[in-house]
Amino acid sequence: MEKKGWIHKNFTLLFVVLIISIFVLVFLTAYVGIEVSKVGVAAYAGTFNATEDTSYLFNFTVNNTYGSGAHLNVSEVNVSLPGYIVLELVNSNFTDKPATFVNSSGVLTWRNASGGATGFIITGNNSTAVFSFNATAATPGEYTINITVLHQNTTTYNFNVTVNDTTAPDVLLADFVTPVSSNYNHSGLLTINISITDNLKDGLGVSSVNISVYNISGVTTTLNLSNVTGNYWNGTLNTSTLVEGLFNLTVNVNDTTGNLNSTNITNLIFDQSVPQVVPGNFTSTTANNFNYSGTLVINVSVVDKTPSSSGAFSRINRVVFNITNITGQRSTVFASNPTGNVYNATIDTSQYPDGLYNITAWVNDTAGNLNKTAIITNVIFDNTKPSASISCTPVSVQTGDIVTCACSSADTTAGVNSTTFTAKPSTPNTGTFTQTCSVVDTAGNVNTAFSTYTVELSTSSGGGGGGSGAMSAFKYSKTIPQTSQEFSEIKKIETSSFSGGGLKAKERIKIKISNEDHFVGIRSMTETSAIIEIASNPVQIELDLGEDAKVDVNDDGYYDVYVKLNGITGGRADITIEYINELKSEDVEGTVETTGEDVTPVEGTPKSHRKKAGFYWIVGILGIAIIIWLIIRKKK
């Protein structure tokens, strides 16, 4: 019984102590009354609605209404500001008690720095302290200001502030992610990416974003964008569902507080039509089944869809020629636009292996539409000469004999286009002659082969018009043929232009006068003179250096050929042979007028010199006259 009584007594005591402790704790806690007001406005208590970017004066009062004692004395008051609310530097704080103010990283502190019994801000019952500070919230949002009172214990009070958003979301043209911007052309699916920022806390206060798409006629389509991540919004517009032409876009952005921003993108062209280019647009120099060598210029005519009155269609952006061979190897050549709708490129076909190719024109307009239907096929690049060979037999003949030449040709890539040679060349003249075989393939490559043969004077030819008697025994070693032109068309021949610088002895030139063959040759020469023969009715003229002669070769009373000996060097005569048509003088006998000597042999007086014989007669007559004169004088 005693034990139970003791327990009951002690339990009662314990309960009383507990009640007293609770009473002490309750009544020893400082009471803080909070008052907040805007500058110049009456006090406001509770949650406060503020406007962004506006300075406010925050007032609060700490009251001690529950008695006195060291444990009730307030030693320090702290205010913790959230990061988006900033203390004003001018007139930033106030208290009606002796206290020191400190601002450290957004924590405002008032304390009595004197220490000891006087180191308290509030002491005793019914004591009150007033505190205030100026602050501005630049960023909208909901914030909590914490007020902490330090006495023997620590008590914290919260004050809620809502900063209202009055700024529209920020959308700049620069925020449109390429390629969506003014003056661009588009086709197919167009993905629109936009970067949008808002003034709300964390920058994520955007509520909705849509785009109004309208053309020049005012027809409008709306595209709603979604928020993919962070402050990026995007959507995809199918431009193929819209009428081609000129469009403007308006971006409409609302934030959560109803602020609206509208931004325009102007002059976008929606164009679904590919450029117009077909194989027929290639110029005639580039066509199917053609063969080429060397430099090839490719021309193609390209147009985009004819613009409407608004000019709302794209332009040609790029033309590329794709060159593909039979094994699928490709080469790309970019074309230039020299004028109008013509695009061209120059290809060095020698940089490509010989073979078969296709050439395709790839054409893009500025909206990204591609046309690659224009193609020329089976084009051959061939830069290898065809093979050519020629042989002439026999290799040595006499004048008038038959020479037979054979030519063979081949080309493995483009094929042979033409083969040109003379199968049976004539042999009227003596000398060494060269025959050619010229082969051209279908790509224009040319190859020429050569074969030579020698023509000697036939023993029965009589020297080719050298006359009879003493003249018929003479033989020329070489005849230089001229063209089939009349000498009257050639006008003049200078032997100095020949190989070696002139004619040697026993060499002659064939000319044609009035459709008859005639010859001018050197029968013999010394260092200072030459005997020149002009045939078919042969005359022989001995000319010293600088002397000349005129000859009527067809007895029509007109001189036809003029010959002058200009010089003799190294056994070669430099002579001028010129066509003339000059009436003979009446006092000139025969067919020759010369400053040299006519040494044409006369029947019965071989190798007599007519001019010199006349001279001898004169000398003889003069001699006889002198003798007679001397005899008469002696008789006297």
C-alpha positions in Angstrom: 0.0 0.0 0.0 2.9 2.3 0.8 4.5 1.5 -2.5 1.3 2.3 -4.4 0.8 5.5 -2.5 4.4 6.6 -3.3 3.8 5.9 -7.0 0.6 7.8 -7.0 2.2 10.8 -5.2 5.2 10.9 -7.6 3.0 10.6 -10.7 0.9 13.6 -9.5 4.1 15.5 -9.0 5.4 14.6 -12.5 2.2 15.7 -14.1 2.2 19.1 -12.3 5.8 19.6 -13.5 4.9 18.8 -17.0 2.0 21.2 -17.0 4.2 24.0 -15.6 6.8 23.3 -18.2 4.4 23.6 -21.1 3.0 26.8 -19.6 6.5 28.2 -19.3 7.4 27.3 -22.9 4.2 28.8 -24.3 4.5 32.1 -22.4 8.2 32.5 -22.8 8.0 32.5 -26.7 8.3 36.0 -28.2 5.4 37.1 -30.3 6.1 38.8 -33.6 3.5 40.9 -35.3 4.3 41.5 -39.0 3.2 44.5 -41.0 4.2 45.1 -44.6 3.3 48.1 -46.7 4.1 49.6 -50.1 5.9 52.9 -50.0 3.3 55.5 -49.1 0.5 53.0 -48.6 -1.1 51.9 -45.4 0.1 48.8 -43.6 -0.7 45.5 -45.1 -0.6 42.1 -43.4 -0.5 38.6 -44.9 0.4 37.4 -48.4 1.4 40.4 -50.5 0.8 40.8 -54.3 3.6 42.9 -55.9 4.3 44.1 -59.4 7.5 43.2 -61.1 10.3 45.8 -61.3 8.7 47.9 -58.6 10.4 48.9 -55.3 8.5 48.2 -52.1 9.0 49.1 -48.4 8.6 46.1 -46.2 7.7 46.9 -42.5 7.5 44.4 -39.6 7.1 44.7 -35.8 8.5 42.4 -33.1 6.4 42.6 -29.9 7.2 41.0 -26.6 3.9 40.9 -24.7 4.5 38.0 -22.4 6.6 39.2 -19.5 10.2 39.9 -18.7 13.2 37.8 -18.0 16.6 37.1 -19.7 15.1 34.3 -21.6 12.6 36.7 -23.2 15.1 39.3 -24.3 15.5 39.5 -28.2 19.2 39.6 -29.2 19.0 39.4 -33.0 16.5 39.6 -35.9 17.3 38.1 -39.3 15.4 38.4 -42.6 16.2 35.9 -45.4 15.4 37.2 -48.9 14.9 34.8 -51.8 17.4 35.3 -54.7 14.8 37.0 -57.0 14.1 39.8 -54.4 16.9 42.3 -54.2 17.6 44.8 -51.3 17.7 48.5 -52.4 21.0 50.1 -51.6 19.6 53.5 -50.8 17.4 53.8 -47.7 17.6 50.1 -47.5 16.8 49.5 -43.7 15.4 51.0 -40.5 14.8 50.2 -36.9 13.7 52.2 -33.9 16.1 50.3 -31.6 19.8 50.7 -31.1 20.9 48.0 -33.5 23.6 47.4 -36.1 22.4 46.4 -39.6 24.4 43.9 -41.8 23.5 42.5 -45.3 25.3 39.3 -46.2 24.2 37.5 -49.4 20.5 38.4 -49.0 20.4 37.8 -45.2 19.5 41.0 -43.4 20.6 41.1 -39.8 19.8 43.6 -36.9 21.7 43.1 -33.6 22.7 45.2 -30.6 26.5 45.1 -30.7 27.1 46.6 -27.1 26.8 43.2 -25.4 26.0 42.4 -21.8 22.7 43.3 -20.3 22.3 46.1 -22.8 23.1 43.9 -25.8 19.5 43.1 -26.4 17.2 44.7 -29.0 14.1 44.0 -26.9 14.0 43.6 -23.1 11.2 43.3 -20.7 7.5 43.0 -21.0 5.4 45.0 -23.5 8.5 45.9 -25.5 8.2 46.5 -29.2 10.8 47.0 -32.1 10.0 48.2 -35.6 12.1 47.1 -38.6 11.9 47.9 -42.3 13.8 47.5 -45.6 13.3 48.4 -49.3 13.4 45.6 -51.9 12.5 45.0 -55.6 11.5 41.8 -57.3 12.5 41.8 -61.0 11.3 38.3 -61.8 7.7 37.3 -61.4 6.9 34.3 -59.2 5.8 33.2 -55.7 8.4 33.8 -53.0 8.7 33.4 -49.2 10.5 35.8 -46.9 11.7 34.2 -43.7 11.9 36.4 -40.5 13.9 34.8 -37.6 13.9 36.1 -34.0 16.7 35.1 -31.7 16.2 35.1 -27.9 17.0 32.3 -25.6 15.4 30.2 -28.4 14.9 30.8 -32.1 11.5 31.5 -33.7 11.0 31.8 -37.5 8.0 33.4 -39.3 7.2 33.2 -43.0 5.8 36.0 -45.2 4.5 35.1 -48.7 5.0 37.5 -51.7 3.6 37.0 -55.1 5.2 39.1 -57.9 2.9 39.5 -60.8 4.1 39.1 -64.5 3.3 42.1 -66.7 5.9 41.5 -69.4 5.1 39.8 -72.7 7.2 36.8 -73.7 10.3 37.6 -75.7 10.4 36.3 -79.3 13.0 37.7 -81.7 13.5 37.0 -85.4 16.9 35.8 -84.4 15.2 33.1 -82.2 13.9 31.4 -85.3 16.1 28.4 -86.0 17.4 28.3 -89.6 16.1 27.9 -92.2 12.9 29.6 -91.1 13.4 33.3 -91.7 12.2 36.1 -94.0 12.7 35.8 -97.7 13.3 32.0 -97.7 11.8 29.5 -100.1 10.4 26.2 -98.9 8.7 23.0 -100.1 7.3 19.9 -98.5 7.5 19.6 -94.7 8.7 22.7 -93.0 9.8 22.2 -89.3 9.6 25.5 -87.4 11.8 25.8 -84.2 11.4 28.9 -82.0 13.3 29.9 -78.9 11.0 31.8 -76.5 11.9 33.4 -73.2 9.5 34.7 -70.5 10.1 37.0 -67.5 8.6 34.4 -65.1 10.8 32.7 -62.6 12.9 30.0 -64.4 11.9 31.6 -67.7 9.2 29.0 -68.3 6.0 31.0 -68.0 4.9 30.5 -71.6 1.4 29.1 -71.8 0.8 28.6 -75.5 2.4 29.2 -78.9 0.8 29.1 -82.3 1.6 30.3 -85.8 -0.9 32.0 -88.2 0.1 31.2 -91.8 -1.5 33.5 -94.4 -1.0 34.1 -98.1 -1.4 37.2 -100.2 -5.1 36.5 -100.5 -5.6 36.5 -96.8 -6.2 32.7 -96.4 -5.1 31.7 -92.9 -4.0 28.4 -91.5 -3.1 28.0 -87.8 -0.3 25.7 -86.6 0.0 25.0 -82.8 3.5 24.5 -81.5 4.6 22.2 -78.7 7.2 22.7 -76.0 9.8 20.1 -76.7 12.4 21.0 -74.1 13.5 24.1 -72.1 12.4 27.2 -73.9 12.2 25.6 -77.4 8.9 25.2 -79.2 8.4 23.6 -82.5 5.9 22.3 -85.0 5.8 20.9 -88.6 3.9 22.6 -91.4 3.1 20.6 -94.5 3.5 23.3 -97.2 2.2 20.9 -99.9 -1.3 21.3 -98.6 -1.2 25.1 -99.3 -1.5 26.9 -102.5 1.9 27.8 -103.9 2.9 31.4 -103.5 4.0 34.1 -101.1 3.2 33.7 -97.3 3.7 35.5 -94.1 3.9 33.8 -90.6 2.8 35.4 -87.4 4.0 33.8 -84.1 1.5 34.3 -81.3 2.9 33.7 -77.8 0.9 33.8 -74.5 2.3 33.5 -71.0 0.5 32.1 -68.0 -0.6 35.6 -66.9 -2.1 36.5 -70.2 0.7 38.6 -71.7 0.8 38.3 -75.6 3.6 38.7 -78.1 3.1 38.5 -81.8 6.1 38.4 -84.2 6.0 38.3 -88.0 8.2 36.4 -90.6 7.5 37.9 -94.0 7.9 36.9 -97.6 8.3 33.1 -97.4 7.7 31.3 -100.6 6.0 27.9 -100.6 6.9 26.2 -103.9 6.3 22.5 -104.7 7.1 22.7 -108.4 10.4 21.2 -109.7 12.4 23.2 -112.2 11.6 22.5 -115.8 14.5 20.8 -117.6 14.3 17.9 -120.1 16.8 16.2 -122.4 15.6 18.4 -125.2 16.9 21.4 -123.2 20.5 20.2 -124.0 22.0 22.1 -126.9 22.8 20.3 -130.1 26.5 20.1 -129.2 25.5 17.6 -126.5 23.2 14.8 -127.5 22.5 11.1 -127.2 24.9 8.7 -128.9 27.5 11.3 -129.7 31.2 10.9 -129.4 33.6 13.5 -128.0 37.2 14.1 -127.4 39.2 17.0 -125.9 37.1 19.8 -124.4 33.4 19.4 -124.2 31.1 22.3 -123.4 27.7 21.2 -122.0 24.9 23.7 -122.3 21.4 23.2 -120.8 18.4 25.5 -120.7 16.7 25.5 -117.3 13.6 27.4 -116.1 11.6 27.4 -112.9 7.8 27.7 -112.8 6.6 31.0 -114.3 6.0 33.4 -111.4 2.6 34.8 -110.6 1.9 38.5 -110.5 3.3 38.5 -106.9 6.5 37.0 -108.1 6.0 34.2 -105.6 8.0 31.4 -107.0 11.5 30.2 -106.4 14.6 30.7 -108.6 17.1 28.3 -109.8 19.6 27.6 -107.1 22.1 25.2 -108.6 22.7 23.1 -111.7 25.1 20.2 -111.5 26.1 17.8 -114.2 26.5 14.2 -113.0 28.8 12.2 -115.3 28.5 8.5 -114.9 30.4 5.7 -116.7 29.3 2.2 -117.5 30.8 0.9 -114.2 28.8 3.4 -112.1 31.8 5.7 -111.3 30.6 9.3 -111.0 32.0 12.8 -111.4 30.2 16.0 -110.5 30.7 19.3 -112.4 29.0 22.5 -111.2 27.5 24.6 -113.9 27.7 28.4 -114.2 24.9 30.7 -115.4 26.5 33.0 -118.0 23.2 34.5 -119.3 19.4 34.1 -119.0 18.3 30.6 -118.5 21.4 28.9 -119.9 23.7 27.0 -117.6 26.9 25.4 -118.9 30.1 23.7 -117.8 33.3 22.8 -119.6 34.5 19.2 -119.3 38.1 18.1 -120.2 37.2 14.6 -121.5 40.9 13.7 -121.5 40.6 13.5 -117.7 38.2 10.6 -118.0 38.9 7.1 -119.2 37.8 6.3 -122.7 34.4 4.7 -122.7 30.6 5.1 -122.5 29.0 7.7 -120.3 25.6 9.2 -119.3 25.3 12.9 -118.4 22.5 14.0 -116.1 21.5 17.5 -115.2 20.6 17.9 -111.5 18.6 21.1 -111.0 17.6 22.5 -107.6 15.5 25.6 -107.1 15.8 27.8 -104.0 12.9 25.9 -102.3 14.8 22.7 -102.5 12.8 21.1 -105.4 15.0 18.8 -107.4 14.7 17.7 -111.1 17.1 15.1 -112.4 15.1 13.7 -115.3 17.2 15.4 -118.0 19.8 12.9 -119.2 21.8 12.2 -122.3 22.9 8.6 -122.8 25.5 6.6 -124.6 28.0 9.4 -124.9 31.4 8.3 -125.8 34.6 10.0 -124.4 37.5 9.0 -126.7 40.8 10.8 -126.7 42.8 8.0 -128.3 43.8 8.4 -132.0 42.6 5.7 -134.4 45.3 3.3 -135.8 46.4 4.0 -139.4 49.0 2.4 -141.7 49.7 2.7 -145.4 52.0 0.9 -147.9 52.8 1.8 -151.5 54.2 -0.7 -153.9 56.5 -0.9 -155.7 58.7 1.6 -153.8 60.7 2.4 -157.0 59.2 3.1 -160.4 59.8 5.0 -163.6 57.7 7.9 -164.9 54.4 6.6 -166.1 54.4 3.4 -164.1 51.6 2.4 -161.7 52.0 2.7 -158.0 49.4 1.0 -155.7 48.8 2.2 -152.2 46.7 0.4 -149.5 45.6 1.9 -146.2 44.2 0.2 -143.1 42.5 1.8 -140.1 40.7 0.9 -136.9 39.3 2.5 -133.7 38.1 0.3 -130.8 36.2 3.0 -128.8 34.4 5.5 -131.0 34.8 3.8 -134.4 36.3 5.1 -137.6 34.5 7.9 -139.3 36.6 8.4 -142.5 39.8 7.1 -144.2 41.4 9.2 -146.9 44.3 8.2 -149.2 45.1 7.9 -152.9 45.1 4.3 -154.1 46.9 4.8 -157.4 48.9 8.0 -157.5 50.2 9.2 -160.9 53.9 9.2 -161.7 54.5 11.8 -164.4 57.4 13.5 -162.5 60.7 12.2 -161.1 61.7 12.4 -157.4 60.8 10.9 -154.1 57.1 11.2 -153.2 55.1 10.7 -150.0 51.6 9.4 -149.8 49.4 9.8 -146.7 46.6 7.9 -145.1 44.4 10.1 -142.9 42.0 8.4 -140.5 39.4 10.3 -138.4 37.3 8.6 -135.8 33.8 9.6 -134.8 35.1 11.5 -131.8 37.2 13.7 -134.1 40.6 12.2 -133.3 42.9 12.1 -136.3 45.9 9.9 -137.2 48.0 10.1 -140.3 50.3 7.4 -141.7 53.0 7.9 -144.4 54.6 5.8 -147.2 57.2 7.0 -149.7 58.2 5.8 -153.2 60.7 7.0 -155.8 60.0 7.9 -159.4 62.9 7.8 -161.9 63.0 9.1 -165.4 61.9 6.6 -168.0 64.6 5.8 -170.6 61.9 6.3 -173.3 60.6 9.7 -172.0 63.1 11.9 -173.7 63.5 14.0 -170.6 59.9 15.1 -170.6 59.7 17.5 -173.5 63.4 18.2 -174.0 63.2 18.3 -177.9 65.2 16.2 -180.4 68.7 15.8 -181.5 71.3 16.9 -178.9 68.5 18.1 -176.6 66.8 14.6 -176.5 69.8 13.0 -175.0 69.6 15.2 -171.9 67.7 13.9 -168.8 66.5 15.7 -165.8 67.0 14.0 -162.4 64.0 15.7 -160.7 60.8 17.4 -161.6 59.0 19.4 -159.0 55.3 19.3 -159.6 53.1 22.3 -158.9 49.3 22.2 -158.3 46.8 21.8 -161.1 46.2 25.6 -161.0 47.0 27.7 -164.1 50.2 29.6 -163.8 48.2 32.7 -164.3 46.6 32.0 -160.9 49.9 31.2 -159.2 51.5 34.4 -160.6 55.0 33.9 -159.3 57.4 31.2 -158.1 60.5 32.0 -156.1 62.9 29.0 -156.0 64.6 30.5 -152.9 61.6 29.2 -150.9 62.3 25.6 -151.9 64.1 23.2 -149.6 67.8 24.0 -150.0 67.2 27.5 -151.3 66.9 26.8 -155.1 67.2 24.5 -158.0 70.2 22.3 -158.7 71.4 21.4 -162.1 69.1 18.8 -163.9 66.1 19.9 -161.8 63.0 21.5 -163.2 59.6 22.9 -162.3 56.3 22.0 -164.0 53.8 24.7 -164.7 50.5 24.8 -166.5 49.8 27.5 -169.1 46.5 27.4 -171.1 45.9 23.9 -169.8 49.3 22.7 -171.3 52.2 21.4 -169.2 55.5 23.4 -169.6 58.8 23.1 -167.7 61.4 25.6 -166.4 64.7 23.8 -165.6 68.4 24.2 -165.0 70.5 22.3 -167.6 73.8 23.5 -166.2 75.4 26.2 -164.1 78.6 27.8 -163.1 79.3 30.0 -160.1 78.0 33.1 -162.0 75.7 31.8 -164.8 73.2 29.2 -165.6 71.6 27.7 -168.8 67.9 27.7 -168.2 65.6 25.6 -170.4 61.9 26.5 -171.0 59.8 23.8 -172.7 57.6 22.2 -174.3 58.9 24.0 -177.4 62.2 24.2 -175.8 64.4 27.3 -175.7 67.7 27.5 -173.8 68.9 30.8 -172.4 72.2 31.5 -170.8 71.9 34.1 -168.0 74.5 35.7 -165.9 73.6 36.9 -162.4 70.9 39.5 -162.6 70.0 38.9 -166.2 66.5 37.9 -167.3 64.4 36.7 -170.2 60.9 36.7 -171.5 59.5 33.7 -173.5 56.4 33.1 -175.7 55.8 29.4 -175.0 52.8 29.0 -177.3 53.6 31.3 -180.3 50.6 33.5 -179.8 52.6 36.7 -180.0 52.5 37.3 -176.3 55.3 36.6 -173.8 54.0 34.2 -171.1 56.9 33.5 -168.8 59.5 35.8 -167.3 62.7 34.3 -165.8 65.4 36.1 -163.8 68.6 34.6 -162.3 68.9 36.2 -158.8 71.9 34.3 -157.5 73.7 31.0 -157.2 74.7 29.6 -153.8 76.0 26.2 -152.9 75.2 24.8 -156.4 71.6 26.0 -156.3 70.1 28.6 -158.5 67.8 31.2 -157.0 65.5 32.2 -159.9 62.2 34.1 -160.2 59.6 32.6 -162.5 56.7 34.9 -163.1 53.6 34.7 -165.3 53.2 37.7 -167.8 50.9 38.5 -170.7 53.0 41.0 -172.7 52.8 41.8 -176.4 56.1 41.1 -178.2 58.0 43.9 -179.8 57.8 44.0 -183.6 61.6 44.2 -184.0 62.2 41.0 -181.9 62.5 37.8 -183.9 61.7 34.4 -182.5 60.1 33.7 -179.1 62.8 35.0 -176.7 63.8 38.4 -175.6 66.7 38.4 -173.1 69.5 40.4 -171.6 71.4 37.2 -171.6 72.0 34.9 -174.6 69.6 32.6 -176.5 71.6 29.4 -176.8 68.9 27.2 -178.2 70.5 24.6 -180.5 69.6 25.1 -184.2 69.4 22.2 -186.7 72.8 21.8 -188.4 74.6 24.1 -186.0 74.4 22.3 -182.8 75.1 24.4 -179.7 75.7 27.5 -181.9 75.0 30.8 -180.2 72.9 33.0 -182.4 73.7 36.2 -180.6 77.4 35.4 -180.6 77.4 34.4 -184.3 76.0 37.8 -185.3 78.7 39.4 -183.3 81.4 37.4 -185.2 79.9 38.4 -188.5 80.1 42.1 -187.6 83.7 41.6 -186.5 84.6 39.8 -189.7 83.0 42.5 -191.9 84.8 45.2 -189.9 88.1 43.3 -190.4 87.6 43.1 -194.2 86.8 46.8 -194.3 89.9 47.7 -192.5 92.1 45.5 -194.8 90.6 47.1 -197.9 91.2 50.6 -196.5 94.8 49.8 -195.7 95.4 48.4 -199.3 93.9 51.6 -200.9 95.9 53.8 -198.7 99.1 51.9 -199.6 98.5 52.4 -203.3 98.2 56.1 -202.9 
